[in-house]
């Protein structure tokens, strides 16, 4: 997929008004297919949270379990091959869409 790193979590969608959206994180903007499954690509690639490498959804969940709504975390992302660190103020957990 031409990503800047060979690990991390690709943001497919940032829920409008959610913590990621308010922090400026971007979801995908281009439709692609993984086999027969449509996915959105072009979003930010999360590679670390508070300096801890993120390789799987489980890694992210474990880090988030140590935080509460209102906490601020530093999210390291790649956007179009440029590495950035974004501060995200966490909101209440919601069901996945």
C-alpha positions, 0 to 999 in steps of 0.5 A: 500500500506504499505506507511509510512504515511496515507496522502500525494501525491505519486510520480508516475513519475518524468519527466526526466530533470524536477525539481523533477528529478534534485532534486533527487525525485523518481517516482514509479518503480513497477506496481500495480493496483488500481481496474482495473487501472494500477499505479506505486508505490514505489515512494517518498511520499510527505507529506509537502512543506515548512512545510505545510502538503500536503494531496491532489493535491489541497493543493500542487497546492495552495502552488505552486501558491505562488511560481515562477520558480527559487524559492526553496522549502523544500519538506518533503518526505518519501522514504522507510519509512525514512523521508527526506527533499529535496530542490527543485528549481522550474522550469516552470510549464508544462502540466500534462502528 
